[in-house]
Amino acid sequence: MEDVLAVYARPYDPARPVVCMDEKPYQLLGQVRDPIPAAPGRDQKEDSEYVRHGTCSIFVWVEPLRGWRRVDAKPRRTKIDWAHQVQHLLTHDYPDADTVVLVMDNLNTHTIGSLYEAFDPATAFALAQRLEIHHTPRHGSWLNIAEIELSALTRQCLDRRIADINTLNAELTAWQHATNTDQRQVDWQFTTTDARTKLRHLYPNN
């Protein structure tokens, strides 16, 4: 916990941006019957019955101090999928950064080993050398700013049925563009001092 809080306390450095990532499963659902469109004074109505079209995984990347986000839905959430997401982060999102400081949970796919499963050793090593990884503690997902963004994304963009991954990605891109245009930064207030006071029951008794 203190390790992650120390990372969040660092000043903004474009050469070493702090980026948080998280992912969530999403169920693709279609309509059995066409909804009744909304009208003045009346909300849209839809049948309670729906059609399942499988699941996918939504990846969220957030740079809190810059107010930047990238969201992307993929059919799976394997080690290979995560590795390709990291490659995109380093080669497209941050090609000029010396190091990307990455904060995420300790899911078994979120490891350097995943890079070696997806790429040849030279490529995997080159990518790994540009990462500084910090994992949130078990049961400490609230420390991941990307989880907060996922919650906002769910409320603002995913509060309805979406039947296919192409439509989902179009909706995610629109949300990403609107949010990045707004450049809404994350003002993280909880510090190590706060943790040692408010969460002192979590510390060993000496």
Disulfide bonds with the S-S distance in Angstrom:
none
